[in-house]
Amino acid sequence: MKYLEKVVNTELQLDIQTNTRKQEYVTGRLIFSYILHKRGVGYQRIGRYLNKNHATIINMVNKAKHYLKYEPDLYNKYLICLQLFEKQNHPVFYCSKSELIKEYLSLENTYYELEKKYLYLKKS
């Protein structure tokens, strides 16, 4: 969480821990919370980290999809923060070798199934 906080703070040039309702700070906390929630971090844990009630985090994450869809500037900031964060913390680095092999084989199987369907549809 600390690394993501640094990413968001640097990209937005602010401190998301600042206790204020100014829009740029709310935006920073929204980006931070949304990225963490998408990675499976619970609302209460995010709330504790930001010193906010978990209901505030739930509300923020639920509204994030709408804001990201209709506010291109916010979406671009989100993408930049996400990409910077994932470069450092890509989930593949936390998987064991056997988990990676299993996932690879599953993806390979899916690929071959889709290829078969594609060739069938192409002939039709």
C-alpha positions, 0 to 999 in steps of 0.5 A, a space after each residue: 500500500 505504501 508503494 501505491 500511495 507514493 505512486 499516487 502522491 507523486 503522479 497527482 502531486 499531493 498527499 492522499 493522507 491529508 484530511 481534506 475534501 478538496 477534489 484533487 485529494 478525493 480523486 487521489 484517494 479514489 484512484 488509490 482505493 479503486 486500484 487496491 480493491 481491484 486487487 482484492 484488498 478489503 474495504 476495511 483495510 483500505 479505510 484503516 490505511 487512509 484513516 477513513 470509515 469503510 463505508 466511505 471506501 465502499 462509496 468511493 469504489 462503487 462510484 469509481 466506475 462511473 467517474 472513470 467512464 465519464 471523466 477522461 482526465 481522471 481515467 488517464 490519471 488512473 491508468 498512469 498510476 495503475 501502470 506504474 504500480 503494476 510495473 513494480 508489483 505485477 501479480 505474476 511475481 507473487 505466483 509459484 512456478 507450479 501456479 504459473 505453469 498451471 495458468 499457462 497450460 489453462 491459457 494455452 488450452 483456451 487458445 486452442 479452443 478459440 482457434 478451433 471455433 474461429 476456424 469453424 466459423 471461418 468455414 461457415 
